[in-house]
Amino acid sequence: MKPEQRRQLEAIFAFMCQYQREASYPPSLREIGKTFYISPGTAMRYLDKMEALGWIARESGTARGITLLRGCGADGEQD
């Protein structure tokens, strides 16, 4: 994986940690896309990569069906 792709994955994961801490549920694909100026399809591909890396689990067919498997620090950064 290229370093810039890894940084983008890390940034999106940190956003998901912060969002879930504040809202008590994970962000939608549209919210991820809007925050990072990417399409929902591109956001889905990033989530696919995170799932393959074991950072998240997704429940198919469920809105906001993302479970964070990797730890989040107090400020939204990963442990």
C-alpha positions as CSV (number, residue, x, y, z in Angstrom):
1,M,0.0,0.0,0.0
2,K,1.3,3.4,-0.9
3,P,2.1,5.8,2.0
4,E,-0.5,8.3,0.9
5,Q,-3.2,5.6,0.8
6,R,-2.2,4.5,4.3
7,R,-2.4,8.1,5.5
8,Q,-5.9,8.5,4.0
9,L,-7.0,5.2,5.6
10,E,-5.6,6.4,9.0
11,A,-7.4,9.8,8.6
12,I,-10.7,8.2,7.7
13,F,-10.4,5.7,10.6
14,A,-9.7,8.6,13.0
15,F,-12.7,10.4,11.7
16,M,-14.9,7.3,12.3
17,C,-13.6,7.0,15.8
18,Q,-14.3,10.7,16.6
19,Y,-17.7,10.5,14.9
20,Q,-18.8,7.4,16.8
21,R,-17.6,8.8,20.1
22,E,-19.6,12.0,19.6
23,A,-22.8,10.5,17.9
24,S,-22.7,7.0,19.5
25,Y,-23.1,5.5,16.0
26,P,-20.8,5.3,13.0
27,P,-20.8,7.7,10.1
28,S,-22.6,6.9,6.8
29,L,-20.7,6.5,3.5
30,R,-22.1,9.9,2.4
31,E,-20.8,11.6,5.6
32,I,-17.3,10.0,5.1
33,G,-17.4,11.1,1.5
34,K,-18.4,14.6,2.3
35,T,-15.8,15.0,5.0
36,F,-12.9,13.8,2.7
37,Y,-14.2,15.1,-0.6
38,I,-14.6,11.6,-2.1
39,S,-17.5,9.8,-3.6
40,P,-19.5,7.3,-1.5
41,G,-18.1,4.6,-3.8
42,T,-14.6,5.6,-3.0
43,A,-15.4,5.7,0.7
44,M,-16.8,2.1,0.3
45,R,-13.4,1.0,-1.3
46,Y,-11.6,2.5,1.7
47,L,-13.9,0.6,4.1
48,D,-13.2,-2.5,2.1
49,K,-9.5,-2.0,2.7
50,M,-10.0,-1.4,6.4
51,E,-12.1,-4.5,6.6
52,A,-9.4,-6.6,4.9
53,L,-6.8,-5.2,7.3
54,G,-9.0,-6.1,10.3
55,W,-9.6,-2.6,11.4
56,I,-13.4,-2.7,11.0
57,A,-16.2,-5.2,10.5
58,R,-19.4,-4.4,8.5
59,E,-22.8,-5.9,8.7
60,S,-24.2,-6.2,5.1
61,G,-27.5,-4.6,4.4
62,T,-27.4,-2.5,7.6
63,A,-27.2,1.3,7.5
64,R,-24.2,2.5,9.5
65,G,-23.4,-1.2,10.1
66,I,-19.7,-0.6,10.9
67,T,-18.0,-1.9,14.0
68,L,-14.6,-0.6,14.9
69,L,-12.2,-3.4,15.8
70,R,-9.1,-1.4,16.1
71,G,-8.7,0.7,19.2
72,C,-9.3,4.5,19.2
73,G,-7.4,6.9,21.5
74,A,-8.9,9.6,23.6
75,D,-8.5,12.2,20.8
76,G,-9.8,10.0,18.0
77,E,-6.4,8.7,17.0
78,Q,-5.8,5.0,16.9
79,D,-4.0,3.2,19.8
